[in-house]
Amino acid sequence: MANLSIFITPKTKRRKILVEMDADRFEKLAASLGFFGDDFLKSLEKAEKDYKAGRIRKIRSLKELRK
């Protein structure tokens, strides 16, 4: 895996963080995570078709998927 230098800044009083990296580093990270693979791209196309066809539902928690 490529060495990535990123900057992480925690926000106070919130449960948020800010992550900064340049575009080249982001592409290396995406490639390492498999975001350019054929299987991942096919699953994105299928998800877009499902979304356009209205076959989605919004959830607030992963616990809702058990129902």
Helices and strands as residue ranges (DSSP letters): E 7-10, E 17-20, H 23-33, H 38-53, G 62-66
